[in-house]
Amino acid sequence: MHIEIHGLNDGKTLNLPISAEALAMVRPGYRPGGLAPADVLKILFAAAITAMEPHRKAGGEAARCADIATTRIEEAAMWSTKAATTES
């Protein structure tokens, strides 16, 4: 899976890969209330987690920072899902 971002300043398209591991971390198939917006949020967060994977494997300070970022991204995915599925 990947996400394409169109309309960058240089007119190019950015392709962001999404790994199976990152998708598993945010569980897009789990849909409280069955709302599609929550799935979109989870997939976007999975792309951010995927961007951290090379840094997590690099070791040292980069890996530590990437691990912290990944944890915070998972937390953001959780709270975003709650916001998207909570009735006003």
C-alpha positions in Angstrom: 0.0 0.0 0.0 1.1 3.6 -0.5 -0.2 7.1 -0.4 0.4 9.7 -3.2 0.6 13.4 -2.3 0.0 15.6 -5.3 0.6 19.3 -5.8 3.9 19.8 -4.1 5.7 23.1 -4.7 7.8 21.5 -7.5 4.7 20.0 -9.2 5.8 16.5 -8.5 4.0 13.7 -6.7 5.3 12.1 -3.6 4.8 8.4 -3.1 4.8 7.3 0.6 5.1 3.5 1.1 3.2 1.9 4.0 4.6 -1.3 5.4 2.5 -4.2 6.6 4.1 -3.8 10.1 3.0 -0.2 10.3 -0.5 -1.1 9.2 -0.6 -3.8 11.9 0.4 -1.2 14.5 -2.6 1.1 13.8 -5.1 -1.7 12.9 -7.1 0.0 10.1 -9.4 -3.0 9.9 -10.6 -2.3 13.5 -13.4 0.3 13.1 -15.2 1.3 16.2 -18.5 2.5 14.8 -17.6 1.4 11.3 -16.6 5.0 10.3 -14.4 5.3 7.2 -12.7 8.6 8.4 -11.0 6.6 11.2 -9.5 4.3 8.6 -8.1 7.2 6.6 -6.5 8.6 9.7 -5.0 5.2 10.6 -3.5 4.8 7.1 -1.9 8.3 7.3 -0.4 7.4 10.6 0.9 4.1 9.2 2.7 6.1 6.5 4.4 8.1 9.3 5.4 5.0 11.1 6.8 3.5 7.9 8.9 6.7 7.4 10.5 5.9 10.8 11.4 2.3 10.0 14.8 2.9 8.4 15.8 5.1 11.4 14.7 2.5 13.9 17.0 -0.1 12.2 19.9 2.3 12.0 20.8 2.0 15.7 22.1 4.6 18.1 20.5 7.9 18.7 18.5 7.8 15.5 16.9 4.5 16.6 16.0 5.9 20.0 14.4 9.0 18.5 12.5 6.9 15.9 11.2 4.6 18.6 9.9 7.5 20.6 8.4 9.0 17.5 6.7 5.7 16.6 5.2 5.5 20.1 3.9 9.0 19.8 2.5 8.3 16.4 0.6 5.3 17.7 -0.7 7.4 20.5 -1.9 10.1 18.0 -3.6 7.4 15.9 -5.5 6.2 19.0 -6.7 9.7 20.0 -7.5 10.6 16.4 -9.6 7.5 16.1 -11.4 8.3 19.3 -12.1 11.8 18.1 -13.3 10.6 14.7 -15.6 8.0 16.2 -17.0 10.0 19.2 -20.5 11.3 18.8 -20.9 15.0 19.6 
